């Protein structure tokens, strides 16, 4: 028995060896190499030798501070106001470029809020990275329920024994097999402010009352537009996963629920959803990992604009690593992104673990 078990294990490891080798070669080794580069000042093309800088790159990306700006006052001590009646404050540069505050040197304003007459200003060493970080988190926060919930709804709709249902399955899955670049180009035309399809549809539905807008050219709609497109594009893939989970639930459970007189909602709550628990964990983790890797949509549709409203971490990694030839900066962002995804996946796995 021991000899058979040993041979079985040996065969299993031999079959798994190619997969493990590829993971080690293309994921594990590049990660540690990126971590090493993040501790240097490596550039893609530079006459200067590479130097070890420790955690300086991480400090340059993650440093934050809050400063208080008091209102400007005239000779009588009254608060100075501009033409619109707003309180006038000194420029943030008076702090970030002052020799009196060396710890804030080189930092820029990220955002501010008012506390009484004072203005609280959040400054960062790298404002663009902070915007990319917030945009990536916002993208993941919205895409997970939209894409996961929409895919589950589609799976429930096509999990019916109806004539021609396979045609609908194919149609819903088509966006997955089409290149994301092609999808992004098509949706860029749909969102166009100049006679775009979406604007034309909304104008027709409102009988001309709707004013056309440039969905990708405004800071308040650009990121949301990319989120909607991305959720639609990826639903088909997760629909297939949900469908596999639905078809693995024993039919006898539904028969028992029908005998007990359970409503459709009760059947879904007490039979379907518990049976989809493991599938839900898989879908949740996969969508989360994919959402943090958003790049092609941003690159094709907005190129990070307008006014950096659609910057993401992966886009910043590529832009710095290759566009600006700052290999160490791009590697630092990739390491931070990896640790974020790893941490969030670990938390999701812990919260969704099976409890006895």
Steps between C-alpha positions, in 0.01 A plus 500: 500500500781740588676425173183565298436827688856615434473421131166682484646809665800490271277487194290789633806717558631419153172607342496820711867582431442687169236720660709570807800578281307756296359662815846518652661634184239760400342603834719426802838592347373825339340606829823468696689668216248787506539524877877526455460773235265692731789537746722665237492806274513289184400670175447339162771706327738697719875570492507500881560174687213347693504579872327337796254749655314278745139597563533846344278410204225381733530817707476714186177327401324460835594812698198703610450796729222737605577872527277781620462823305369796694306772314686800373421817697528867421663768715183528710506128572195426284488188282583571137248374243519473122254638243265203554495551875716194570763513773850560367774267623875502452632272227604149598836572341573738784535189717628234260776727368592665827826431682299511826328171408764271351283193566243628249743596225395383156151391607187614317136559585273200460169631637370728774204560725393786725497491878342823615693781335811285460574276205636151559717396206619145437836509326680203349845430364343346190149633437465309173566168674241582767241579233580172327469313830158650579375441145610136511328443834183672373509288183529179705231612745241549225604233250476208747125533575411618148684227314440223754132583551434550129671171415289317761183651356597389149584152627158470665333614178677252273480211746163414353395209285370706211533464126785706358654576842848412369478792259455739791793341683717561196385861464566580865845340481610675177647815667744277689660352188522834316821695561470753782667755271224456240233522770658817637509661154134416441394643834707811439277567199192421710608752765605764246368848572479567126195305383579198718254209516429542873420869463273428202309233695454726803388787277243276333368366831463851645360649175797736468503619862834331573809711437779293341818475705849369439498197730875438477596867494360598839666429832169409667393239242819356347580241768136398537475448125800267505353310796171439316680381186733272697212348698312423177805356327591253776152377595502214250806333648366502856156402370651169390650446847166577668325270254734213586422557867126506434510173308691331782213552747300175535154521346353309796549811715277702269242221499498499880461879505208479259331233712539722808332785312804730493474816289755585230680740736506243781630238258779732389585602857500160664591266211672682212718749687637251759580266212694778328715586800828358367428642156436843651838495676676417173314770304563759770875439512540480120308824435694680773835393355393595148366838609834605646669416168290738288716653229390449138168683541671804649781499245265482200205709617648786705878455529466583870307823448320730519710675767623160629143398588551145368855432609547148640789320667578271207478792258741693721735201515523480122511878456790539742688183420498541123363845422727684743762222512479500881540127557538530877185713530296260289633203698408671828140551386477138383622372837249719684224377270600137556494542878160672481344223292657233720370665817148552364484143368614369839232704677235380254610141550482540877157664499354244259658195662276210590390521862396196697 
